[in-house]
Every structure is written in structure tokens, then in C-alpha cells.
Amino acid sequence: MTELIDQTLYLKMYEQMLTIRSFEEKAIELFEHNLIRGNIHPCIGQEAVSVGVCSALRKEDYMLNTHRGHGNCIAKGADLKRMMAELLGRSTGYCKGKGGSMHIADFEGGNLGANGIVGGGLPIAVGAGISIQNRGTDQVVACFFGDGAVNQGTFHESLNLAAIWKLPVIFICENNQYALSTPIREAISISKISDRALAYGIPGVTLDGNDVRAVYTQMKGAVERARSGKGPTLLDCLTYRFYGHFTGDPGRGMTYRSKEEMEEWWGRCPIKRFRESLFREGILSEGKEKEIQIRVKTSIEEAVRFALESPFPDPEEAIQDLFY
Amino acid sequence: MNFRELTNTEAMVEALKEEMTRDPSIFIIGEDLVAHGGIFGQFIGLPEAFPGRVIDTPISETCIVGAGLGAALTGMRPFVDLHFADFTTCAMDEIVNQVAKIRYMFGGQAKIPIVIWAPDGAGLSAAAHHSQSLEAWFIHTPGLKVVSPCFPYDVKGLIKTSIRSDDPIIFFMHKKIFSRKGPVPEEEYVIPLGKADIKHPGTDVTIITYSIMVLHALEVAKEMEKEGIRVEVLDLRTLWPMDWEKIAESVTKTHRVIIAHEACLTCGFGAEISARIQEELFDELDAPIFRVGAYRVPIPFSPPLERFVIPGKESLKKTLYNLFGKEIDSK
């Protein structure tokens, strides 16, 4: 029975990972065709963190997201159509075109929003934790941030506060090795970000962030701990972004990364690895995979169509949603 | 209504007590609140009356404001104490980039029922890091409402309204007015945001002001009566939204304007009000608009230096004489 549940869950996780990858590839294409303005920060390569983490959450649990957050949004259950519409600046988008790629929120789905300020979400996660404690629910908060955020003051203040009050917050570092062009090895004087957990007296784990099962297992444990009132956990998920920092990154980030490094990480592609293991274990078959691929393709196409057919907001809407 | 005398502190505590009793989602969070009811005694009695709802934090201003926001987004009504207005700088990202923007940036999905309360102002030899008046920064930031009352009646009514507001409020109270007394009704009442109040009626000149400068303006108004100049003192109480209607009404009556605040004159709120008056009411003016504010220097420590830098009754009087072309008594 559990095996069956695992199989269904794994197939769902696999489909989500493919959805994220396809969504990002399509978004880049739309950007290159000038249909998406500004910039986007693709999370291609980090799908296992998004899906592993969010698969351990319930809908009513909260999530704080980053500028590289499409994957986390999708994994938390966002509607692809409204996401794509937001990326294209349409009135049907999650934020009615006011947020764009970097600022998607879905309060009904527990997504308290993506932040354009590195480390900006951590204090908000602490507040959501206080709120949960006060209201006496058993929700948890999943707070995503990148390795760039761990040297911001908010990281220290937030982990400390969450620790002293035993708040139900899981701090998830999507450690993709680079803060824009600065490698993490040059930005901290310790080998593992998770070692910092010691300083706050909370558990900290560094794990293979390209292994979706490992992320899911660790996250499940951290969520159980948080739900039972034992407080926060720091998960340092080692991963890599195959694309550059953003769509404007010269040479897709290859000015500061080596070809060898890139190849090595492609060898550890989270989707490829998960797919291979699912085939090996007989959970995934070619027939099932085809079905999944068709579903994913259709959902992305529908999202793009919806976004393209949606109107831009009226200019006057710029002064709505706020007193002024 | 039955009035009794309360200090500004007592008025604030009473407002919080009433609101916290009415709504269990309200809590107070900040540094050093429980041991003495806050460093100014501004929450005295509340930690005992509401156990667990007055939360002491480590010194982490950034996270205190950010946590307030997170709580506000998820069903609570936090009242955030920042010790001193000067410490808003430690939480500037949280206030300006997060609290002020989230409702709009996410397309109106969120309500932000948060009050960020901070004592401001100089005059206590607290020097450059504990004396500033920074309201103009926050008025300049879309997404925030800014309140700065002076009298216990206004403090109580506006604290209650601010707590009930679904938009973020920056609430400043001048440190020198905490123990100042004034009449407050025993019956419950609230004061809407964005409503100014004439504290002294007059017909010859309007002093548009707020916070501690209202007190100086009232003294000047009384002294000027002897000289036959009838000064109207308009206390804005809420700085944003600004009560333009009341301002226009008064300017149309007196045709002369002085705008006074303790904050530094350059790019202070007075500049905004002045610009708006000359744009919309130019024909009503019988004299140039004058402004009174602090010198553009950090607040110095030594009393004579501090007195020189910040405006008070005398600088208001000088400006008034100047406006009416009178000789300045420079004793």
C-alpha cells in the first residue's frame, strides 16, 4: 500500500519537475521573442528542490519565495495560466500585471509571495510562524532563499528569532553555488552553510539538492518537527542553475563558470536522475512517460494561449490596489 | 461626553487595551516591552493584562518589522514598537520594500494591518541617533500612511483607527509629549485617518503644523492675539493621507500660510504642502508661503546647539513677524 502511494507520489513529482522545466524553457523562448519584458531568472536545474520541498507541504502551509521562484510557485500548486499571464504583464495574472516574474503571490494557495530583495522573505517567514503559533494551527512555513541570502543580516536575525521561539519555519537554502557571479566558496569561510545552524541551536543538514527523494525525505522530517512544535530546521540543498543568473546574464553565466563544472552538474541533472531511477524501479514506463509528456506539453501550451489571449491591464489600473 | 485628563501615554495604553480586548489578533512586538511596559512606559500594564500578547524580542529591528509583516499577512494585527524613529533605518528594507509594496505589488491580494510605532523628535539631548524626525521619508513612500498626533484625545482616537486599518501605518509620537495631559472622553470613540483639526481658530494667518510644533504654534497664537494678529493653528494629526480640504479651507480664509515642523526644512513635508498650495490656491495668497524647520545638520548633543538647530516658539514668531513685515525683537 505505501509502495503504491509512493509510486503515485513519485509520478506526480516527476510530472511537476517536467512541468517546471518546460515552463522555464517556454518562458525563456517568450522572453527571446520580446513577449516577456524585463527579465526572468530561470530555475532550470533546481527542480528537485522545489518539488521535494513542496511535496511535503499541505495547501494551507505557507511559502516564501525568491526572484528565481517559478519552480517553487508551480510546486506549491499555482495555476500555470495565471502565472504565465503575470509574466506577460496581463490583467489575468496573479498580480494583475503589477508584480511580474519576480513577484508572484497566491495567497489562497499559501504562497506569500516572491521577493526581489535577496533575503527579504526570511523575516516575513518568521512573522508567519508567529502567526501560526498565536492562532494555534498546525501549519508550517517553507522559506526559500538562495546561497546569496545567507550573508544578509536577515538570515541571522530570522534564524535566531525562529530558533528562540521554536517557530514552525523550515529555512530552505537553494544553494545553486552562485550569488549572481560570486561563488559560494568565496562568500563564506566554512565548507557547509548548514554548519551555521549550530550557531542558532537548530538542526541543519546539507543535502544533495538534485536528488528529489533526498530533498523530500529531509523536508518531511523537518516538517514533522515543525508541526510538532519542535521548531525550525535549516536545509542546505546543493544544486545548480543551468541557465545564467537571469536572461540578461552575458553568455548565460558562462563568463564566471567553467565548461567542466557545467558538464559535471549536467551529469547530475535532477530530472535525468529521477527519471532513470523511476525506470529502474519499474515505476515509470515509456507509455506512462509519453502520457506525462503530453499532459505537460498541453498544460504549457494552454497557459501560453491563455496569457497571449488575455488583455493588458488598462493604464489607469496602475493607481488601483492602493490608496494614494 | 464625559472628559477626564489623561497623559498621551495613558491615552495610548487605554487605546491599546480597548483594542486588544476587542480583537484577539492584535499583539505588540518589540524590544524591552515586558519588564517596564516599554522604555517610555508606553505599554505599562499591558504585558500583565495580555500575557503572551506583548512580545519581547532580541535587538533585531530588521526582523521585528519583517515578522510583523509576516504576521499581518497571515491573519494577525501586529503593533510593532521600534524604540526610536531613528531605528527605522535598520528596518528600511522591510518598511519600504516589503510593508509598503506588498499589497500593491501582488495585485491587491494582501491586507497589511500593521502599525509601526516609533517615538521621534529632539529636545532631550539624545544626540544624533535618538532625536530625528523622519516622517518625510515615509510620506514620500507610496503604500504607507503616516500619523503624528500631539494631544491625548488625538493619540487615543488615532491609535485605535490605525490598529483597525488594513493598510500599514507609521505612527510617530514626539518623545517630549508623552507625559503631556489633555482631556479624553470616557466613552469610546475613534478619529478617522486623514482628518486635520483646527486647534486655534484665526483669520489672519494659518500655521499648518503637527506633532510638537502644534504646542509652539498655540503659544505663538496666544501671544499674537495681544498684537492683534489672529493666528489659526491647523494640526494635521495624520500626515498621509493629507487633509487637503481642511488646508484649502483655512488658506482661503486667512490668505497667509506658515508651515512648521521639527524635521529638517529641506525636502520636509512643508515643501510638499507649500507646493500644492501655490499650485492650487495661488490667487488666494496675500503673501509668500513661509516654512519653519530644523537646520540641515544632524541633531547635536549639547543643549545650546540642539536648541539652535531645531525650531521652536521663537523661530515661529520670527517667521510670523517676517511675514507681516514687522520689526523683529531680537532680545
Contacts between the chains, C-beta under 8 A, distances in Angstrom:
chain1	res1	chain2	res2	distance
A	62	B	74	6.7
A	93	B	107	7.4
A	94	B	106	7.5
A	94	B	107	6.6
A	94	B	109	7.7
A	95	B	105	6.5
A	95	B	106	4.9
A	95	B	107	3.5
A	95	B	109	7.2
A	96	B	107	3.8
A	96	B	108	7.3
A	97	B	107	7.5
A	98	B	104	6.1
A	98	B	105	5.8
A	98	B	106	7.3
A	98	B	107	5.0
A	99	B	105	5.1
A	99	B	106	5.8
A	99	B	107	6.5
A	103	B	105	5.0
A	103	B	106	6.6
A	105	B	102	7.9
A	105	B	106	4.0
A	105	B	107	8.0
A	105	B	109	5.7
A	105	B	110	7.3
A	106	B	109	7.7
A	107	B	73	7.6
A	107	B	106	7.5
A	107	B	109	4.7
A	107	B	110	6.2
A	112	B	70	7.3
A	112	B	73	5.6
A	112	B	74	7.4
A	113	B	102	6.5
A	113	B	105	7.7
A	113	B	106	5.6
A	113	B	110	7.8
A	115	B	98	7.6
A	116	B	97	7.7
A	117	B	93	5.8
A	117	B	97	5.3
A	117	B	98	7.5
A	120	B	66	7.8
A	120	B	93	6.6
A	120	B	97	6.6
A	120	B	98	6.1
A	122	B	63	7.7
A	122	B	66	7.2
A	123	B	62	6.2
A	123	B	63	4.4
A	123	B	65	7.2
A	123	B	66	2.2
A	123	B	67	5.4
A	123	B	69	7.3
A	123	B	70	6.8
A	123	B	94	6.2
A	123	B	98	8.0
A	124	B	66	5.3
A	124	B	67	7.5
A	124	B	69	5.4
A	124	B	70	3.9
A	124	B	73	7.0
A	124	B	98	6.7
A	125	B	70	6.2
A	126	B	63	5.9
A	126	B	66	6.7
A	126	B	67	4.3
A	126	B	70	6.1
A	127	B	66	6.3
A	127	B	67	3.7
A	127	B	68	6.0
A	127	B	69	5.6
A	127	B	70	2.1
A	127	B	71	4.1
A	127	B	72	7.2
A	127	B	73	7.3
A	127	B	74	7.3
A	127	B	78	7.5
A	128	B	70	4.2
A	128	B	71	7.0
A	128	B	73	6.8
A	128	B	74	4.8
A	129	B	70	7.3
A	130	B	29	7.7
A	130	B	55	7.6
A	130	B	67	5.9
A	130	B	70	7.1
A	130	B	71	5.1
A	130	B	76	7.4
A	131	B	70	6.7
A	131	B	71	4.3
A	131	B	73	8.0
A	131	B	74	4.0
A	131	B	75	5.9
A	131	B	76	4.7
A	132	B	74	7.2
A	134	B	25	7.7
A	134	B	27	6.7
A	134	B	71	7.5
A	134	B	76	6.1
A	135	B	75	6.3
A	135	B	76	7.6
A	153	B	62	5.8
A	154	B	62	5.7
A	154	B	63	6.6
A	154	B	66	6.8
A	154	B	93	7.9
A	157	B	58	8.0
A	157	B	60	4.1
A	157	B	62	5.4
A	157	B	63	3.7
A	158	B	63	5.4
A	158	B	66	7.4
A	160	B	58	6.5
A	160	B	60	7.0
A	160	B	63	7.9
A	161	B	57	6.8
A	161	B	58	7.0
A	161	B	60	6.2
A	161	B	63	5.3
A	161	B	67	6.6
A	164	B	58	7.3
A	320	B	108	7.2
A	321	B	103	6.6
A	321	B	104	5.1
A	321	B	107	6.0
A	321	B	108	3.4
A	322	B	103	6.4
A	322	B	104	4.4
A	322	B	108	7.7
A	322	B	142	6.7
A	322	B	143	6.2
A	323	B	145	7.3
A	323	B	167	6.1
A	323	B	241	6.6
A	324	B	142	6.5
